[in-house]
Amino acid sequence: MTTQRAHLDLPDHVRITIDGPDTDTVLAMALSFGTLYDATGPSTPRPIPGEDGRRTWLYAKLPPS
């Protein structure tokens, strides 16, 4: 996935950043958002600069209220 900064210019869209201890954990959490919200797939997990663990992110649209 490429960084989709254009999503941040749209109303009701957010970027969700997930930090966790390992790749499997952050991917599982990110994929679970896709079952609840209109969300992109997760980015490739990366090391967290200066910390232990991995980081991924995705973009989602708020559900209609």
C-alpha positions, 0 to 999 in steps of 0.5 A: 500500500502506498501512503494515501494522504489524499484520504486526510483531505476528505471529510469523515476520513481518518488515519489509524496508526497501530503499534504493537510488539510484532508484525503478526499482532499489528496486522491482525489488529489492522485487518480487524478494522476492515471487518468493522469499517470501510478501511484500506488494507494496512501498510507494510509493518515497519520498525518503530524508530527508537522503540521496540515493536512494529508500526502499521497504519490504515485509512478508514471512513467513519460510518454514517451516523 
